[in-house]
């Protein structure tokens, strides 16, 4: 592994990325095993409405977790505050004491990266608890719509 890290770029936290991927795979595997043991059946397909709802909710949840000031205490052990970054969002840099902390910091500051986890959770929710997942997804989608309306309102004022 050290030769690979050296050739790839020693500054990249490859062991941390492996840990993150392994954790994701373990969580997905555990959810699948619970589903199989409980007899939960996968739906033939998801409706377009559910897909759209979960898509917008995933976007909002990923922004909420990775950028919003209110969730900064969750990111603080892995990041350092830099400056405000627009409406209710922060710019943070990753603290890199070790490869795992660096990889987690990158995951917690990257809305594109955390979206995979959020979408997986929301999709599993549609299988295991569809009513609750639709409720949470609807709330997150309403907040996303409100964000857009607030931005449009601010733009129209100026």
C-alpha positions in Angstrom: 0.0 0.0 0.0 2.8 2.4 0.8 4.2 2.1 -2.8 0.8 2.7 -4.2 0.3 5.8 -2.0 3.7 7.1 -3.0 3.0 6.6 -6.7 -0.5 8.0 -6.5 0.2 10.9 -4.2 1.1 10.6 -0.5 -1.1 13.6 0.4 -4.3 11.7 -0.4 -5.8 9.8 2.4 -6.2 6.5 0.6 -6.6 4.4 3.8 -9.3 6.7 5.0 -11.1 6.4 1.7 -10.9 2.6 2.0 -12.3 2.9 5.5 -15.2 5.1 4.2 -16.0 2.7 1.3 -15.8 -0.3 3.6 -18.1 1.4 6.1 -20.6 2.2 3.4 -20.5 -1.3 2.0 -20.9 -2.8 5.5 -24.0 -0.5 6.2 -25.6 -1.4 2.9 -24.9 -5.1 3.5 -26.4 -4.9 7.0 -29.5 -3.2 5.7 -29.8 -5.8 3.0 -29.4 -8.6 5.6 -32.0 -7.1 7.9 -34.4 -6.8 5.0 -33.8 -10.4 4.0 -34.3 -11.7 7.6 -37.4 -9.7 8.1 -38.9 -10.8 4.8 -39.0 -7.2 3.4 -39.4 -7.4 -0.3 -38.0 -4.8 -2.7 -40.6 -3.1 -4.8 -40.7 -3.9 -8.5 -40.0 -0.2 -9.2 -40.2 3.2 -7.5 -42.7 5.7 -8.8 -41.5 8.8 -10.6 -43.1 10.9 -7.9 -41.1 9.0 -5.2 -37.9 9.3 -7.2 -38.4 13.1 -7.7 -39.3 13.6 -4.0 -36.3 11.6 -2.8 -34.0 13.4 -5.3 -34.9 16.9 -4.0 -34.8 15.7 -0.4 -31.4 14.1 -0.9 -30.1 17.4 -2.4 -31.4 19.4 0.6 -30.2 16.8 3.2 -26.7 16.8 1.6 -26.5 20.6 1.7 -27.8 20.6 5.3 -25.2 18.1 6.5 -22.2 19.5 4.6 -22.7 23.3 4.4 -25.2 24.7 6.8 -24.1 26.5 10.0 -26.6 24.7 12.2 -24.9 21.3 11.5 -21.3 22.7 12.0 -21.0 20.9 15.4 -21.2 17.6 13.6 -18.4 18.6 11.2 -16.2 20.4 13.8 -14.2 17.4 14.9 -13.1 16.9 11.3 -13.0 20.5 9.9 -11.9 24.0 10.5 -14.2 27.0 10.0 -12.9 29.3 7.2 -15.7 31.9 6.5 -19.3 32.3 5.5 -20.1 30.9 2.1 -23.4 32.4 1.0 -26.9 32.2 2.4 -26.7 30.2 5.7 -23.7 28.2 4.5 -20.1 27.9 5.7 -16.8 27.3 4.0 -14.8 24.8 6.1 -11.4 23.1 5.4 -10.6 19.6 6.3 -8.4 18.9 9.3 -5.9 16.1 8.5 -4.4 14.6 11.6 -4.7 11.2 10.1 -6.1 9.5 7.0 -9.4 8.5 8.6 -10.1 12.0 9.9 -9.2 13.5 6.6 -11.5 11.2 4.6 -14.4 11.8 7.0 -13.7 15.5 6.8 -13.9 15.4 3.0 -17.1 13.4 3.2 -18.7 15.8 5.6 -17.8 18.9 3.6 -18.7 17.5 0.1 -22.4 17.6 -0.7 -21.8 15.4 -3.8 -20.0 12.8 -1.6 -22.6 12.7 1.2 -25.4 12.6 -1.3 -24.6 8.9 -2.0 -25.1 8.1 1.6 -28.2 10.2 1.9 -29.8 8.8 -1.2 -29.0 5.3 0.0 -30.7 6.0 3.3 -33.7 7.6 1.7 -34.1 4.7 -0.8 -33.8 2.1 2.0 -36.4 4.2 3.9 -38.8 3.8 1.0 -38.4 0.1 1.3 -38.6 -0.3 5.1 -40.6 2.7 6.2 -42.2 4.4 3.1 -44.7 6.6 5.0 -42.1 8.0 7.3 -39.6 8.4 4.5 -42.2 10.3 2.4 -43.0 12.5 5.3 -39.3 13.4 5.9 -38.7 13.7 2.2 -41.6 16.0 1.8 -40.4 18.3 4.7 -36.9 18.4 3.2 -38.3 19.1 -0.3 -40.5 21.9 1.2 -37.4 23.5 2.8 -35.5 23.2 -0.6 -38.4 25.0 -2.3 -38.4 27.6 0.4 -34.7 28.2 -0.1 -35.3 28.8 -3.8 -38.1 31.2 -3.0 -36.0 33.1 -0.5 -33.2 33.4 -3.0 -35.6 34.7 -5.7 -37.1 37.1 -3.2 -33.7 38.5 -2.3 -32.8 38.8 -5.9 -36.0 40.7 -6.7 -35.4 43.1 -3.8 -32.1 44.3 -5.1 
